[in-house]
Amino acid sequence: MKNKLINTLRRFLPFLGVIVALAIHLLIEDSDEHPEAEEAYYTWILYFFLATTFILGIVSTFVKKLKKGLEYSGAFWGGVGIVVAIIDIVIGKLALLPVLFFPKYDNILAQFFEGYEIILKCIWHSTKLLVTGFLYGAGFGFITGVLLGFNKKFNYWINPYIKLIGPIPATIWIPISLTIFPTTFGASVFIIALSVWFSVALMTSSAIQAVPKAYFEVSRTLGASSAFQIFRVGIPAAMPSIFLGVFYGIISAFLALMTAEMFGVKYGIGWYISWQKAMLVYSGVYAGIIVIAVYCMLILTLLFKLRDKILNWQKGTLKW
């Protein structure tokens, strides 16, 4: 009975966390130093999450999977509500930090509700850059890694150059790429692709070289061709490390994307942050940072789903 009550409490901890945040926001007035937003956006958001967390808590009683999920993560999300409330007190209520650089929640949320068109446009431009650069970088990186792993002559001639050029941060090449490519879009794609290429090539080649030689000897004994050994033995065995290179590559790609967009690209999340900073609108800067965080989380989640689907044969043995 006691464990049942504790588990029920855990499922409703996110709801209690939102109550704490809402109570502090409504009972304590905001500092007069902050400019007023047109609408009470933060209050709306809190009411939305209040209803959502309550409904989830009720529904979890009947849905086993949701029940287990909330019992495990409920304490964390309840803690998030407490952290949000503390930040609201420090910044919004007491204004203990400079108001210009630390705006209250309403002013940050106003950027999404009142300037959503420019934010969506920037997300679209960033997506085009990221996807194009990532596909080029991952594709060439995979091919380079396979050649390094299976071809000794290619490894002998090319590997020293990769060790020389690869560790150099891709953003260092921005001034050169801007002079080589006719458009800033092309230069930005090159920078992103370069940042992804090295991670994927390095992890792919290392993984292939680490595949036990016995695998190839057995396949050769059974009459496997060179192509079969590459595509049906070496690459599948190296896939976990290849995906690790892809994850490293996507993180490097985000860094390159933000930097490239701050150096001449019109529109994009990085450009938006730079633009808002130049106008001293730090509520827009934080809005851009939130967009980057959510965007990056969604991309990584999709990659994890793809990895789990491709590597389902390693389920239970591969830890990340």
N, C-alpha and C positions, 0 to 999 in steps of 0.2 A: 504493500500500500504506500509506504514511504517513497520507494523508488518511482512509483507511478506518479506521485505528486511532484517529485523532483523533475521527472521527464516532461510533465505538463508545463511546469514553470519554465523549463528550458525552451520549449516551443513558443512561449509567449514573451521571452526576454526581448526579442526585437521590438515587439509592441510596447513594452515597458520603456525601452530606450528611447523610442519616439515620443512617448508621453513626457519623459524627462526633458527632452529637447524642446518640445512644444510648450511645456509649462514655464521653463526659463525664458523662452522667447516672448511669451505673452505677459508674464508677470513682471518682467524687468524691462524698463524702457531703453531704447537705443540711445546712444550718446548723441548729443546735438551736434557734435563735430562732423558726423557723417552726413553727406547729402542724402536727401530723401529720394527713394525710387518712386516711380509713378504708381506702382502697385505693390501689394504685399506678397511678392512672389515666394519668398521663403515660407511664409505661413501656408500658402496653398500647397507647396511641396510637402510640408510636414503633415497636413491633413490627408493628403493623398497616401503617404506612407503609413499613417496611422490606420486608415481603413484597410490598406493592403496587408499589413502585418497582422491585423486582427483577423481578417478573412483567412489568411494562410494558416494562422494558428487553429482556427476552427476546422478548416478543411483537412488539416493534417491528422485530425482525430480519425478520419475515415480513409485516408490515403497513406498506405504503409511507407512507400518510398519517401514521400514528403515528410512524414513523421520522423523517420530516421535522419533525414537531412537537417531538419530544424533542431532535433535533439543534439546533433553534433555541432552545428554552426550557430545555434541560437545565441550562445554566450558571446560569440564574436560580434554578431550584428547588434546585440544589445550594447556592447562596449562601444561600437561605432557611434551609436546615439549619444552616449556620454561624452565621447571625444568631440563630436559636433557641437554639443551644448557648451563644453568648456571653451572651444574656439569662439563661439558666439559671445560668451561672457567677456573674454579677453579682448576681442576685436570690436564687436558690435556694441556691447553694453558699456564697457569701461574705457574703450579706446586707449588701451595701454600701449599700443604700437602706433607708429605714424599713420594717420588716416589716409594720406595720399597713396602709400604703398600697400596698405592692408585694408581694403574696402570690406564692408559688411556683406553678408550673404545676399541681401536683396539687390544690391548694386551689381554683384557678379551674375546673378540669375537674370537680371534685366538684359544683359548682353545676349542671352539665348532667346528670350521672349521678344525683345524689340529689334534685335539685329540678327535674327536667325537666317535671313536670306544670304547675307555676306558670309556667315559661318558655313552654311551648306555649300556655297560656291567654293569656298576655300577647301572644304573637305573633299569635294569632287576633284579639284585640281591636284591636291596632295595624293589622292587615290590613284589618279592617272600616272603621276610621277613614280609613286612607290611601286605599283604593279608592273609598270614597264621596266623600271630599273631592276626590280627584284627578279623578274623572269629572265632578263638578259644575264644578270649576274649569276643566278642559280644555274641556268642552262650552261653557260660557258664554264662555270666553276665545276659542275658535275663532269663535263667532258674532259676538262683539264685534270681533274682528280683521277678519273678512270685511266687516262693515258699515263699519268704519273705512276699509278699503281700497277699497271700491266705491261707497260713498255719501258724497258730498261734504257734504251737509247734516248727516248723522249725525256725520261727522268734525268739522265746524265746531262743533257744540254739545257733543259728548261728549269729544273729545280733550283739551281743557284740564283737565277733571275727572280724566281718567285720568292725565295727567302730574302732577297734584297728589296724587292718592291712591295711585297705583300704586307709586311708589318707597318709600313708607312701609313699613317691615317689618311683615308681617302679625301678628307676635306682639305688636305694640304695641296691637292691638285686643282682646287677650284680656280685660282687665277689662270693656270695653264689651260684648263678645259674651256674657260670662257673665251679664250683667244682662238682655240682650235675649232670649236663648234660654232656654227652660224647663229644658233638660237640658244637662249638660256635654258630652254626646255631640254634640248639635246645635251647640254653641258651637265645639267642636273641629273639626267638619266645616267650619264656616264659615271658620275660620282657615286650614285647609289649602287649601280651595277658593280663598280670596282670594290666597294665595301663588302658586298655580298660574295663576290667571286672568290676572294681569298679564303674566307671561312669555309665555304663549301668545298673548294678545291683541296684545302689542307685536310679537312676531316675525311673527305672521300678517299684521298690517296692513302692516308694513314690507316683507315679502316680496311681497305683492300689489302694493304701490305701485312696487316695483322691477321688476316684470315688464315686459319691453319692449313699448311701445305698438304696435309692429308686429304682435305676436301678435293683439291685439284688432282691429286694422284689417283684417288678412287674414281673420280669422274673420267679421267684420262684412260684408266684401265678398262672402264666400261665402254670406251669408244666415243667419248664426248669430244666434239670439235672445240676449237679455240673460242668460237662465238658462244657456244653453249656454256663453257667454263666462265666466260665473262658475264653473260647476262642471266644465267641460271644458277651459278654457284657463287662467284665473287661478289657481284653487286647485291643480291639478296642477303648474303651474310654480313655485308657492310652497312645495310640500311639503317640500323639504329644509330650508328655514328654519323651517317650522312644526314639524318634528320637533326642530329645535334648541331651539325654545321649549318643547317638551314635555320635553326633557332638563333644561333649566334649571328648569322647573316642578317636576319630580319631585324634584330636589335641594332646592329651596325647601320642597317638601311634607314631606320628611323632617325638615328643621329645624323647621318649624312643628309637625309631629307630636310630636317629642320635647319641645318646649317646652309644647305644649298638654297633653300627658299629665302633665307635672310640676305642672300647675296645676288639680288637682281631679278629673281622670279616674281612675276606679278600674280598675286593670289596664292593660296596655300596656307596651311595652318602656321607654318614658320613665318611666312610673310605677315600674316594677321597679327601674331604676337609682336613682331618687330614694329609693325605699324602702330599698334595700340601703345606700345612702350614709348615710341617717338612722340605720341600725343599726350603722354603722361596719363593715359587711361588704364590704370592698373587693374581695374575690374575686368577689362577686356583681356589683359595679359593672363589673369587667372582663368578666365573662361577658355582661352586657348589651351592652357595647360591641362584643364579638365578634359577637353576634347582629345588631346594627345593621349592622355592616360586611358580613356575609355576606348579610343580607336586602337591603341596598341594592345589592350587587353582582349578585344574582340578578334584581332588578327591572330594573336597567340592561341586563343581558344580554338579557332578554326584549324590552325596547324596541329594542335594537339588531337583534335577529332580526326583529322586526316591521318596522322601518325598512328593512332589507335586502330583505325580501319585497315591500314596497310600492314601494320605489324601485329594484327590480332593473334597470330600464331605464337607471339611472345607474351601474351597476356598472363600476368602473374609472375613473370620472371624478370621483366624490365622495370626498373625503378627510376623515376624522374624527380 
